[in-house]
Amino acid sequence: MKEVIRFDCVNNIRKNKEELLRIVLTPEGEIKVDTSGKMNGRGAYLTPNLETVKLAKKNHRLEKALKTKIEDEVYEDIYQFIRSRSEVE
């Protein structure tokens, strides 16, 4: 199967899509973590670790990639998702 490479919008590196976390701005205007990688809407990819999310928030990188304002609650949702995912692994 062909390896799909995506661009991490915070760290400016290319990685396999399976190694990244997709955040999507839905057509309804909601910002969600896309676990399937197939949700409709504008997507941005992040390396799934807390340091990357903190950097994204500090430098507004996710806001620039999704072209919208992102509330602190969304970042908290992303933190929770990463924490729960790391507990499972």
N, C-alpha and C positions, 0 to 999 in steps of 0.2 A: 504494500500500500504506500502511496506517495506521502511523504512527510509535508505537512502544512506548516509554513513558517509565518509567524505574526510578529509585529513590532510592539514592544513594551513602551507605552507612551510616557513612562516616568524615567526609566533607566536608559532609554535610547539604545536598546539592544534587541536583536532578533532571536526568537526562541521558537521551539516547536509549540504549536497551538495547545497541545495537551498539557504543557507545563505552565501555561498562563491562566489567569482568571479574567473572564470577560465581564465587564460592567456594561449594561445596556440602557439607553434612554429610549423608552417605548414610545410608540406613536401617541399614547395617551399622556405623555409627559412625565411618567414615573421613571425613577432610576432604580434598577434592580441588578442583583448578581445573577448572571446567566449560567446556570450549572450545565445546561445542555449544549450551549454554544450555538443554538439555533433560534433564539428569540428574535422576533421582528424588532427593528429599530436600529439606531446608531450605536455601535459598539466601540469599546476601548479595552485594550488588554493591559493587565498588570502582572508583575511577578507576585505570586501569592504569599507575601510575607508582610509583617506589620511595619517594618522599616520603610518599605516601598509605599505603603498606604499613607504613612505619616509624611513622607516626602511629597507625595501627590497632593495631599491637603495643604501643606506648607507653600508649595510652588504653584498651586492651582492647575496642575497638569491635567488632572481628570476633567476639570471644568473646561479647559481649552479643547481637549479631545472630543468631549461630548457637546461642546458649544452651548453650555447652559450653566446656571448657578446651581451649586450642590450644597445642600444643608448638612449640618453636622450629624444629624440622625442617619443620613445615608452612609457616612464614613463609619459610624458606630455599627451599622448593619454589616458593613464589609469586614470590620474588625471581628465581629462575632462569628461571621462565616469562616474566616481564616482560622480563628481559635478552635472552632468546632471541627473543622477539617483536619487540623494538626493533631487533635486528640484522637481522632479515628485512626490516623496513620501510625 
